[in-house]
């Protein structure tokens, strides 16, 4: 079961970041689809992490992660689309740990 664990940075405040692009900037071999994705906001962050789709904004989001919180997205088959997940924060330089399980 291939596994990827990494930490990424939300560099600029109020900017949407595509999860697949962020992950592949660090791990080019990372899959576009995963069986499980865990997104964890660093407990040292100064602001929440917002998670949503391409329409993500400060007022339109699916999940809000406070510092230290995590979101687990799991399916039976590798069908979690990393390219469909977007992240943003109201503060710069916020850290997010990403765990990807392929199959």
C-alpha positions in Angstrom: 0.0 0.0 0.0 1.9 3.1 -1.2 1.9 5.9 1.3 2.9 9.6 1.0 3.3 11.9 4.0 4.4 15.5 3.7 4.0 19.0 5.0 3.0 21.8 2.7 2.7 25.6 3.3 -0.2 27.9 2.5 2.2 30.7 1.5 -0.1 33.6 0.8 -3.2 34.7 2.8 -6.6 34.7 1.0 -5.3 32.7 -1.9 -6.8 29.4 -3.1 -4.3 26.5 -3.5 -5.1 23.2 -5.4 -4.1 20.2 -3.2 -2.8 18.1 -6.1 -0.5 21.0 -7.3 0.8 21.6 -3.8 1.5 17.9 -3.3 3.1 17.3 -6.7 5.4 20.4 -6.2 7.0 18.3 -3.4 6.3 14.7 -4.6 5.9 14.6 -8.4 5.0 10.9 -8.3 2.0 11.4 -6.0 -1.2 10.0 -7.4 -4.2 12.1 -8.6 -6.6 9.7 -7.0 -6.2 8.2 -3.5 -8.0 5.7 -1.3 -7.5 8.0 1.8 -6.4 11.5 2.3 -5.8 13.0 5.8 -5.4 16.8 6.0 -4.1 18.1 9.3 -3.7 21.8 10.2 -0.5 22.4 12.2 -1.2 23.2 15.9 1.2 26.1 15.5 -0.9 27.8 12.8 -2.3 31.3 13.6 -5.4 30.9 11.5 -7.9 28.3 10.3 -7.5 26.3 7.1 -10.5 26.3 4.8 -11.2 23.3 2.5 -13.5 23.3 -0.5 -13.8 23.0 -4.2 -12.7 25.5 -7.0 -15.3 28.0 -5.7 -13.6 28.2 -2.3 -13.7 31.6 -0.6 -13.7 33.0 2.9 -17.5 32.5 3.0 -18.0 29.5 0.7 -16.2 26.4 2.0 -16.9 22.8 3.0 -14.7 22.3 6.1 -12.9 24.7 8.5 -9.9 23.2 10.3 -8.8 25.1 13.4 -5.1 24.7 14.3 -4.5 21.0 15.2 -7.7 19.8 13.6 -7.8 17.1 10.9 -10.0 15.9 8.1 -10.1 12.3 6.9 -11.5 11.5 3.5 -11.7 7.7 2.9 -13.2 5.5 0.2 -13.1 1.8 -0.5 -11.4 2.3 -3.9 -8.8 4.9 -4.9 -11.4 7.6 -5.9 -10.6 10.7 -3.7 -9.6 13.3 -6.4 -6.8 15.4 -5.0 -7.2 17.8 -7.9 -10.8 18.6 -6.7 -9.6 19.7 -3.2 -8.7 23.3 -2.6 -7.2 25.0 0.5 -6.9 28.6 1.7 -6.3 30.5 4.9 -6.7 34.1 6.1 -3.0 34.2 7.2 0.2 33.6 5.4 2.7 30.7 6.0 0.2 28.2 7.5 1.4 24.6 7.6 -0.7 21.6 6.6 0.3 17.9 6.9 -1.0 15.7 4.1 -1.2 11.9 4.3 -2.1 10.0 1.1 -2.8 6.3 0.9 -3.0 5.1 -2.6 -4.6 1.6 -2.4 
